[in-house]
Amino acid sequence: ANPRVKSIRALAMKKNRDRERLFIAEGEKLARDALDGGWHVDTLLYAKSATDDDRRRDALQSLAATVRARGGDVLLTNAKVLTAITKRDNAQAVVSVLKSQTAAAATVTPEGDTCWLVLDRVRDPGNLGTIIRTADALGVTGVALVGETTAPFGLEAVRATMGSLFARPLVRLSRADYLALAERWKGHGGHIVGTHLAGAVDHRTIDYAAKPLLLLMGNEQQGLDDEMAASCDLLALIAMGGAADSLNLAVATGIITFAARSHGL
């Protein structure tokens, strides 16, 4: 019933997150990752029971001090409140409320061995979070979300990133924004590779290191439509040897991204 807690619980809804420009992250690790990445923690909540262990208490008090020093609030609460906020049993003992942020479209520029991952209308938040985590692990420059891609700041997506959300720039683009970017990208020597069932090029044969790169992945059900596919220099196909005729989007993105980035690992 606490008004502050009620306002935090309301962030489970996208319209409230968009209005307040705030979102929720679970766990001490994500709170520390956010601070390390320069994100603003608006409110840190942690359960009193978590302070029963002396070492854990010292770590949480240090975390709380950092949040306060950077202008955030700290609330000592209980497991029941954290369960209500996260809407799942056995909630972690720490929850942070963070200021959402995305980078400007101008951040996506074809320089050096830049590699941006571009996601078109991805609908599953677990897929999105896993893709962001994979992109971070493979050293991708950033992730651009095109059109009606699912919200990156929902609880499920944030949870699936495992903190990588705070490590790489995230850009929101309309379809028109992306198509204009694609023209500029190619005009400045950049390369665009998309995945497509009609792709004639085995993804393992492409020279991804030749130019600054955009990797374009489509919707889970429909893939890339004709307009998005036409923006690519090459369409890649992932060869499969079993009975399955498709891959989960996050898995497919991991395969393509590893092929593109393995020369730099």
DRENMI-571843 format. One record per residue: y, z, x of N, C-alpha, C in turn. Coordinates in steps of 0.2 Angstrom, whole numbers, padded with zeros to 4 digits, always signed. Each point is the difference from the previous one (the first is absolute). Example, Ala and Ser with C-alpha at 12.3 -4.5 7.8 and 13.67 -1.06 7.14 Angstrom:
# DRENMI-571843
-0028+0039+0066+0006+0000-0004+0006+0000+0004;+0005-0004-0002+0006+0001+0004+0005+0003-0004;
# end
This chain:
# DRENMI-571843
-0006+0000+0004+0006+0000-0004+0006+0000+0004;+0000+0001+0007+0005+0000+0004+0004-0006+0000;+0006-0001-0001+0004-0006-0001-0001-0005+0007;+0000+0004+0005+0000-0004+0007-0007-0003+0000;-0005+0004-0001-0007-0003+0000-0001-0005-0005;+0003+0001-0006-0001-0006-0005+0003-0006+0002;+0006+0000+0004+0003-0006+0002-0004-0003+0005;-0004+0004+0004-0004-0003+0006-0006-0003-0004;-0003+0003-0005-0006-0002-0003+0002-0007-0003;+0006-0001-0003+0002-0006-0003+0000-0006+0005;+0000+0001+0006+0000-0005+0005-0007-0004+0000;-0005+0002-0003-0006-0003-0001+0001-0007-0004;+0006+0000-0004+0001-0006-0003+0005-0005+0004;-0001-0006+0000+0004-0005+0004+0007+0000-0002;+0001+0000-0006+0007+0000-0002+0004+0006+0002;-0003+0006+0001+0004+0006+0002+0000-0001+0008;-0005-0002+0003+0001-0001+0008+0006-0005+0001;+0000-0006-0004+0005-0005+0002+0007+0003-0002;+0001+0004-0005+0006+0003-0002+0003+0005+0005;-0005+0004+0002+0002+0006+0005-0001-0002+0007;-0003-0006+0001-0001-0002+0007-0004+0005+0004;-0005+0003-0003-0004+0005+0003-0007-0001-0001;-0005+0002+0004-0007+0000-0001-0004+0005+0003;-0006+0001-0002-0004+0006+0002-0005-0002+0005;-0001+0004+0006-0005-0001+0005-0004+0006+0000;-0007+0000+0001-0004+0006+0000-0002+0001+0008;+0000+0006+0001-0003+0003+0007+0005+0001+0005;-0002+0004+0004+0005+0002+0006+0001-0006+0005;-0006-0004+0001+0001-0005+0004+0005-0005-0002;+0000-0002-0006+0005-0005-0003+0007+0003+0001;+0001+0006-0001+0006+0003+0000+0003-0001+0007;-0004+0002+0005+0001-0001+0007+0001-0007+0002;-0004-0005-0002+0001-0007+0001+0007-0002-0002;+0001+0002-0006+0007-0002-0003+0006+0002+0004;+0000+0006+0002+0005+0003+0004+0000-0004+0007;-0006-0001+0003+0000-0004+0007+0003-0007-0001;-0001-0003-0006+0002-0006-0001+0007-0001-0002;+0004+0006-0001+0007+0000-0002+0001+0000-0007;-0005+0001-0004+0001+0000-0007+0003+0007-0003;+0003+0000-0005+0003+0007-0002-0005+0003-0005;-0001+0006+0001-0004+0004-0004+0005+0004-0005;+0000-0002-0006+0004+0004-0005-0002+0007-0001;-0006+0001-0001-0003+0006-0002-0007+0001+0003;-0002+0005+0003-0006+0002+0003-0003+0006-0005;-0006-0001-0002-0003+0005-0004-0007+0002+0003;-0001+0006+0001-0007+0002+0003-0002+0007-0003;-0007+0000-0001-0003+0006-0003+0000+0006+0004;+0002+0006-0003+0000+0006+0004-0007+0001+0003;-0005-0002-0004-0007+0002+0003-0001-0004+0007;+0004-0005+0001-0001-0004+0007+0002+0004+0006;+0004+0006-0002+0003+0004+0006-0004+0006+0001;-0006+0000-0003-0005+0006+0002-0002+0000+0007;-0001-0006+0003-0002-0001+0007+0006+0000+0004;+0000+0004+0005+0006+0001+0004+0002-0007+0003;-0004-0004+0003+0001-0006+0004+0003-0005-0005;-0003+0000-0006+0002-0005-0005+0007+0002-0003;+0001+0007-0001+0007+0002-0002+0005-0002+0005;-0001+0001+0007+0005-0002+0005+0002-0007-0001;-0006-0005-0001+0002-0007+0000+0004-0002-0006;-0002+0004-0006+0004-0002-0006+0007+0003+0000;+0001+0005+0003+0007+0003+0001+0004-0004+0005;-0003-0003+0005+0003-0005+0004+0002-0006-0003;-0005-0003-0004+0002-0006-0004+0005+0002-0005;+0000+0005-0004+0005+0002-0005+0007+0001+0004;+0000+0002+0006+0007+0001+0004+0003-0007+0001;-0005-0005+0002+0003-0006+0001+0002-0004-0006;-0003+0001-0005+0002-0003-0007+0007+0003-0001;+0001+0007+0000+0007+0003-0002+0005-0003+0005;-0002+0000+0007+0005-0002+0005+0003-0007-0002;-0004-0004-0003+0002-0007-0002+0002-0001-0007;+0002+0006-0003+0003-0001-0007-0005+0000-0006;-0006+0002+0001-0005+0000-0005-0001+0007-0003;-0003+0001-0005-0001+0007-0003-0008+0001+0001;-0001+0007+0000-0007+0002+0000-0002+0005-0005;-0006-0002-0004-0002+0005-0005-0007+0002+0001;+0000+0007+0000-0007+0003+0001-0003+0001-0007;-0006-0003-0001-0003+0000-0007-0007+0002+0000;-0004-0003-0004-0007+0002+0000-0004-0006-0002;-0007+0000+0001-0004-0006-0001+0000-0003-0007;+0001+0004-0005+0000-0002-0007+0006-0005-0001;+0006+0002+0003+0006-0005+0000-0002-0006+0003;-0002+0000+0006-0002-0006+0004-0005-0004-0003;-0005+0003-0004-0005-0004-0003+0004-0004-0006;+0005+0004-0003+0003-0003-0006+0005-0006+0003;+0002+0000+0005+0005-0005+0003-0004-0006+0002;-0006+0001+0004-0004-0005+0002-0005-0003-0005;-0001+0004-0005-0005-0002-0005-0007-0001+0002;-0002+0004+0005-0007+0000+0002-0002+0007+0002;-0006+0001-0001-0003+0007+0002+0000+0000+0008;+0000+0006+0002-0001+0002+0007+0006-0004+0004;+0006+0001-0003+0006-0003+0003+0001+0003+0007;+0003-0004+0005+0001+0002+0006+0006+0006+0000;+0000+0004+0005+0004+0006-0001+0008-0002+0002;+0001-0006+0002+0007-0002+0001+0001-0007-0004;+0006+0000-0003+0003-0006-0003+0007-0001+0001;+0002-0006+0002+0007-0002+0002+0003-0005-0005;+0006+0001-0002+0004-0004-0004+0004-0004+0005;+0000-0007+0000+0003-0004+0006+0005-0005-0004;+0005-0001+0004+0005-0005-0002-0003-0007+0002;-0001-0004-0006-0003-0007+0002+0005-0004+0003;-0003-0005+0004+0005-0004+0004-0004-0007+0002;+0003-0005-0001-0002-0007+0002+0005-0003+0005;-0003-0005+0004+0005-0003+0005+0003-0006-0004;+0005-0003+0003+0004-0006-0003-0004-0006+0002;+0000-0005-0004-0003-0006+0001+0001-0003+0006;+0006+0001+0003+0002-0003+0006-0004+0003+0006;-0003+0005-0001-0005+0003+0005-0005-0005+0002;-0002-0004-0005-0006-0005+0002+0003-0006+0003;-0001+0000+0007+0003-0005+0004-0005-0003+0005;+0000-0006+0002-0005-0003+0004+0002+0001+0007;-0002+0005+0003+0001+0002+0007-0006+0001+0004;-0001-0003+0006-0005+0002+0005-0007-0001-0004;-0004+0006+0001-0007-0001-0003+0000+0004-0007;+0006+0000-0003+0001+0004-0007-0006-0003-0004;-0003+0005-0004-0005-0002-0005+0001+0005-0006;+0003-0004-0006+0001+0004-0006-0006-0002-0005;-0002+0005-0003-0005-0001-0005+0003+0000-0007;-0001-0005-0004+0004-0002-0006-0006+0001-0006;+0002+0004-0005-0005+0001-0005+0003-0002-0007;-0003-0005-0003+0002-0003-0006-0004+0003-0006;+0004+0004-0004-0003+0003-0007-0006+0004+0001;-0001+0004+0005-0005+0004+0001+0000+0006-0006;-0005+0001-0003+0000+0004-0006-0003+0007+0001;-0005+0001+0004-0003+0006+0001+0003+0004+0005;+0002+0006-0002+0004+0005+0005-0005+0002+0006;-0006+0001-0001-0005+0001+0005+0000-0005+0005;+0000-0006-0002+0000-0006+0004+0006+0000+0004;+0006+0001-0003+0006-0001+0003+0001+0006+0006;-0002+0006-0002+0000+0005+0005-0005-0001+0006;-0006-0003-0001-0004-0001+0005+0002-0006+0005;+0003-0005-0004+0003-0005+0004+0006+0002+0005;+0004+0004-0003+0006+0003+0004-0003+0004+0006;-0005+0004-0001-0003+0004+0005-0003-0005+0006;-0004-0005-0003-0003-0005+0005+0005-0004+0004;+0006-0002-0003+0005-0003+0003+0003+0004+0006;+0001+0006-0002+0002+0005+0005-0004+0000+0006;-0007+0001-0001-0005+0001+0005+0000-0006+0004;+0001-0006-0002-0001-0006+0003+0007-0003+0003;+0005+0004+0000+0007-0001+0003+0004-0006-0003;-0001+0000-0007+0004-0005-0004+0007+0002+0000;+0005-0004+0001+0007+0002+0000+0002+0003-0006;-0002-0002-0006+0002+0003-0006-0004-0003-0006;+0002+0002-0006-0004-0002-0006+0005-0002-0005;+0000-0006-0003+0005-0003-0005-0004+0000-0007;+0003+0002-0005-0004+0000-0007+0004-0004-0004;-0003-0005-0003+0003-0006-0003-0002+0001-0008;+0006-0001-0004-0001+0000-0007-0003+0006-0003;-0005+0000-0005-0002+0006-0004-0005+0003+0004;+0000+0001+0007-0004+0004+0003+0000+0008-0002;-0005+0003+0000-0001+0007-0003+0005+0005+0005;+0002+0005-0003+0005+0005+0003-0003+0003+0006;+0003-0001+0006-0003+0003+0006+0001+0008+0000;+0004+0003-0004+0002+0007+0000-0004+0004-0005;-0005-0003-0004-0004+0004-0004-0005+0004+0004;-0002+0005-0004-0004+0005+0004-0006-0003+0003;-0004-0005-0004-0006-0003+0003+0001-0004+0006;+0006-0004+0000+0001-0004+0005+0002+0004+0006;+0005+0005-0001+0002+0004+0006-0006+0003+0003;-0005+0003-0004-0006+0003+0003-0004-0004+0004;-0001-0007-0002-0004-0004+0003+0003-0003+0007;+0007+0001+0001+0003-0002+0006-0002+0005+0006;-0001+0006-0002-0002+0005+0005+0006+0001+0005;+0006-0001-0002+0006+0002+0004+0003-0007+0003;-0004-0005+0000+0003-0007+0003+0006-0002-0004;+0001+0002-0006+0006-0002-0004+0006+0001+0004;+0000+0006+0004+0006+0002+0003+0001-0003+0007;-0005-0005+0002+0000-0002+0007+0002-0007+0001;+0000-0004-0006+0002-0007+0000+0005-0002-0005;+0005-0004+0001+0005-0002-0005-0004-0003-0006;+0003+0001-0006-0003-0003-0006+0006-0003-0004;-0001-0006-0002+0005-0005-0003-0002-0002-0006;+0005+0000-0005-0002-0003-0007+0004-0006-0001;-0004-0005-0002+0003-0007-0001-0002-0003-0007;+0005-0003-0003-0002-0004-0006-0003-0007+0003;-0003-0003-0005-0003-0006+0002+0005-0005+0003;+0006-0001-0003+0005-0004+0003+0002+0002+0007;+0001+0007+0001+0001+0002+0007-0005-0002+0005;-0006+0001-0002-0006-0002+0004+0001-0008+0002;+0000-0004-0005+0000-0007+0001+0006-0002+0005;+0006+0003-0001+0006-0001+0004-0002+0002+0007;-0003+0006+0001-0002+0003+0006-0005-0005+0004;-0005-0003-0004-0005-0004+0003+0004-0007+0003;+0005-0002-0004+0003-0006+0003+0004+0002+0007;+0003+0005+0000+0004+0002+0006-0005+0002+0005;-0006+0003-0001-0005+0002+0005-0002-0006+0003;-0002-0005-0004-0003-0006+0003+0006-0004+0004;+0006+0000-0002+0005-0003+0003+0002+0003+0007;-0002+0006+0001+0001+0004+0006-0006+0000+0004;-0005-0004-0001-0006+0000+0004-0005+0004-0002;+0001+0004-0006-0006+0004-0002-0005-0003-0003;-0006+0003-0001-0006-0003-0002-0002+0005-0006;-0003-0004-0006-0002+0004-0006-0008-0002-0001;-0004+0005+0000-0007-0001-0002-0002+0004-0006;-0003-0003-0005-0002+0003-0006-0007-0001-0001;-0003+0005-0004-0007-0001-0001-0001-0003-0007;-0005-0005-0001-0001-0003-0006-0007-0003+0000;-0003+0000-0006-0007-0002-0001+0000-0008+0002;+0005-0003-0001+0000-0007+0001+0002-0002+0008;+0001+0006+0004+0002-0001+0007-0006-0004+0004;+0003-0004+0004-0005-0005+0003-0001+0003+0008;+0004+0005+0001+0000+0002+0007-0004+0007+0001;-0005+0001+0004-0004+0006+0001+0005+0005+0003;+0001+0006-0002+0005+0004+0002-0001+0002+0008;-0006-0001+0002-0001+0002+0007+0002-0006+0005;+0002-0006-0002+0002-0005+0004+0008-0001+0001;+0003+0004-0004+0008+0000+0000+0003+0003+0006;+0005-0003+0003+0003+0003+0006+0006+0004-0003;-0001+0006-0002+0005+0004-0003+0005+0002+0005;-0001+0000+0007+0005+0002+0005+0005-0005+0001;-0001-0006-0002+0005-0005+0002+0007+0001-0002;+0001+0003-0006+0007+0001-0002+0001+0006-0004;+0006+0002-0001+0001+0006-0005-0003-0002-0007;-0003+0006-0003-0005-0002-0005+0001+0004-0006;+0000-0003-0006-0001+0003-0006-0007-0001-0003;-0003+0005-0001-0007+0000-0003+0001+0001-0008;-0003-0004-0004+0002+0000-0007-0007+0001-0004;+0000+0006-0004-0006+0001-0004+0002+0001-0007;-0005-0003-0004+0002-0001-0007-0003+0006-0005;+0001-0001-0006-0002+0005-0005-0008+0000+0000;-0003+0006-0002-0007+0002+0000-0004-0005-0004;+0003-0002-0006-0004-0004-0004+0001-0007+0001;+0006-0002+0001+0003-0007+0000+0001-0003+0007;+0000+0004+0005+0002-0002+0006+0007-0003+0000;+0002-0005+0005+0006-0003+0000+0000-0006-0005;+0006+0000-0004+0001-0006-0004+0002-0006+0004;+0001-0006-0003+0001-0006+0003+0007+0000+0004;+0005+0004-0003+0007+0000+0003+0000+0004+0007;-0004+0006-0001+0000+0004+0006-0005-0003+0005;-0005-0003-0002-0004-0004+0005+0003-0005+0004;+0005-0004-0004+0003-0005+0003+0005+0002+0005;+0002+0006+0000+0005+0003+0005-0003+0001+0007;-0007+0000+0000-0004+0001+0007+0000-0006+0004;+0000+0001+0006-0002-0006+0005-0008-0001+0000;-0003+0006+0000-0008-0001+0000-0002+0005-0006;-0006-0002-0003-0004+0004-0005-0006+0001+0004;-0002+0007+0000-0006+0002+0004-0005+0002-0005;-0006-0001+0002-0006+0002-0004-0004+0005+0004;-0002+0005-0003-0005+0005+0003-0007-0002-0002;-0004-0002+0005-0007-0003-0001-0004+0006-0001;-0005+0000-0005-0004+0005-0002-0007-0002+0000;-0005+0004+0003-0007-0002+0001-0005+0002-0006;+0003+0005-0004-0005+0003-0005+0001-0003-0007;-0003+0004-0005+0001-0003-0007+0006+0001-0003;+0004+0005+0003+0007+0002-0003+0005-0006+0001;+0003-0002-0006+0005-0005+0001+0007+0002+0001;+0001+0006+0001+0007+0003+0001+0000+0006+0003;+0006+0002+0003+0001+0007+0003+0005+0004-0003;+0000+0006+0000+0005+0005-0002+0007-0002+0004;+0006+0000-0003+0006-0003+0003+0001+0004+0006;-0001+0007+0000+0002+0004+0006-0004-0002+0006;-0007-0001-0002-0005-0002+0005+0002-0007+0003;+0002-0005-0004+0002-0007+0002+0006+0001+0004;+0005+0004-0002+0006+0000+0004-0001+0003+0007;-0005+0005+0000-0002+0003+0007-0003-0005+0004;-0004-0004-0002-0003-0005+0004+0005-0005+0003;+0004-0003-0005+0005-0005+0002+0005+0003+0005;+0002+0006-0001+0005+0004+0004-0003+0001+0007;-0006+0002+0000-0003+0002+0007-0001-0007+0004;-0002-0005-0004+0000-0007+0004+0007-0002+0003;+0005+0002-0004+0007-0002+0002+0003+0004+0005;-0002+0007+0000+0003+0005+0005-0005+0001+0006;-0006-0002+0000-0005+0003+0005+0002-0002+0007;+0004-0006+0001+0002-0002+0006+0005+0005+0003;+0003+0004-0004+0005+0005+0003-0002+0007+0000;-0007+0001-0002-0003+0007+0000-0003+0001+0007;
# end
